[in-house]
Amino acid sequence: MLGEMHDILHEFPNREEVIKDLHDKDPEFAQLMDEHDKLDNEIRDLEEHDQPTSDFRMEELKKKRAFLKDRIYEILRHQN
């Protein structure tokens, strides 16, 4: 959906405490999360403001966001 939020805290609301703790203590996790959320903001901005971009570029941004989300999910799966 256009303009829908996909930042990590919205994607995994039941893991908010773990996510915040990892972001503060694990530089690799923080980098993945920050990169994911930056991409999400960029995608949402392009969609909401009808910015000119090619379908190919938009799909590449969304694929990269999904890849980052998958990596983050793998880390979260191994947390208590």
TORKOL-4160 file (C-alpha; in steps of 0.2 Angstrom, whole numbers, padded with zeros to 4 digits, m for minus):
80
<pt num="1" X="0000" Y="0000" Z="0000"/>
<pt num="2" X="0006" Y="0017" Z="m0004"/>
<pt num="3" X="0013" Y="0027" Z="0011"/>
<pt num="4" X="0012" Y="0012" Z="0023"/>
<pt num="5" X="0025" Y="0011" Z="0036"/>
<pt num="6" X="0037" Y="m0003" Z="0035"/>
<pt num="7" X="0050" Y="0003" Z="0047"/>
<pt num="8" X="0057" Y="m0011" Z="0059"/>
<pt num="9" X="0047" Y="m0006" Z="0074"/>
<pt num="10" X="0031" Y="m0007" Z="0064"/>
<pt num="11" X="0036" Y="m0023" Z="0056"/>
<pt num="12" X="0040" Y="m0032" Z="0072"/>
<pt num="13" X="0029" Y="m0023" Z="0086"/>
<pt num="14" X="0030" Y="m0038" Z="0098"/>
<pt num="15" X="0049" Y="m0037" Z="0098"/>
<pt num="16" X="0051" Y="m0018" Z="0102"/>
<pt num="17" X="0061" Y="m0020" Z="0118"/>
<pt num="18" X="0073" Y="m0032" Z="0110"/>
<pt num="19" X="0075" Y="m0021" Z="0094"/>
<pt num="20" X="0079" Y="m0006" Z="0104"/>
<pt num="21" X="0091" Y="m0015" Z="0115"/>
<pt num="22" X="0100" Y="m0023" Z="0100"/>
<pt num="23" X="0100" Y="m0006" Z="0091"/>
<pt num="24" X="0109" Y="0001" Z="0106"/>
<pt num="25" X="0121" Y="m0013" Z="0109"/>
<pt num="26" X="0125" Y="m0021" Z="0092"/>
<pt num="27" X="0133" Y="m0010" Z="0079"/>
<pt num="28" X="0129" Y="m0022" Z="0065"/>
<pt num="29" X="0111" Y="m0023" Z="0070"/>
<pt num="30" X="0110" Y="m0004" Z="0071"/>
<pt num="31" X="0118" Y="m0002" Z="0054"/>
<pt num="32" X="0105" Y="m0015" Z="0046"/>
<pt num="33" X="0091" Y="m0007" Z="0055"/>
<pt num="34" X="0096" Y="0011" Z="0051"/>
<pt num="35" X="0099" Y="0007" Z="0032"/>
<pt num="36" X="0082" Y="m0002" Z="0032"/>
<pt num="37" X="0072" Y="0012" Z="0039"/>
<pt num="38" X="0081" Y="0025" Z="0028"/>
<pt num="39" X="0076" Y="0015" Z="0013"/>
<pt num="40" X="0058" Y="0013" Z="0019"/>
<pt num="41" X="0058" Y="0032" Z="0021"/>
<pt num="42" X="0064" Y="0035" Z="0004"/>
<pt num="43" X="0052" Y="0023" Z="m0004"/>
<pt num="44" X="0037" Y="0030" Z="0006"/>
<pt num="45" X="0043" Y="0048" Z="0001"/>
<pt num="46" X="0044" Y="0043" Z="m0018"/>
<pt num="47" X="0026" Y="0035" Z="m0017"/>
<pt num="48" X="0018" Y="0049" Z="m0007"/>
<pt num="49" X="0025" Y="0063" Z="m0016"/>
<pt num="50" X="0023" Y="0055" Z="m0033"/>
<pt num="51" X="0042" Y="0058" Z="m0036"/>
<pt num="52" X="0047" Y="0053" Z="m0054"/>
<pt num="53" X="0057" Y="0036" Z="m0053"/>
<pt num="54" X="0057" Y="0021" Z="m0064"/>
<pt num="55" X="0048" Y="0005" Z="m0060"/>
<pt num="56" X="0064" Y="m0004" Z="m0060"/>
<pt num="57" X="0072" Y="0008" Z="m0047"/>
<pt num="58" X="0057" Y="0007" Z="m0036"/>
<pt num="59" X="0058" Y="m0012" Z="m0037"/>
<pt num="60" X="0076" Y="m0013" Z="m0033"/>
<pt num="61" X="0074" Y="m0002" Z="m0018"/>
<pt num="62" X="0060" Y="m0013" Z="m0012"/>
<pt num="63" X="0070" Y="m0029" Z="m0015"/>
<pt num="64" X="0084" Y="m0021" Z="m0005"/>
<pt num="65" X="0073" Y="m0016" Z="0009"/>
<pt num="66" X="0066" Y="m0034" Z="0010"/>
<pt num="67" X="0083" Y="m0041" Z="0010"/>
<pt num="68" X="0088" Y="m0031" Z="0025"/>
<pt num="69" X="0072" Y="m0035" Z="0034"/>
<pt num="70" X="0076" Y="m0054" Z="0031"/>
<pt num="71" X="0093" Y="m0051" Z="0039"/>
<pt num="72" X="0086" Y="m0042" Z="0054"/>
<pt num="73" X="0073" Y="m0055" Z="0056"/>
<pt num="74" X="0086" Y="m0069" Z="0057"/>
<pt num="75" X="0095" Y="m0059" Z="0071"/>
<pt num="76" X="0079" Y="m0057" Z="0080"/>
<pt num="77" X="0074" Y="m0075" Z="0079"/>
<pt num="78" X="0090" Y="m0080" Z="0089"/>
<pt num="79" X="0086" Y="m0068" Z="0103"/>
<pt num="80" X="0077" Y="m0073" Z="0119"/>
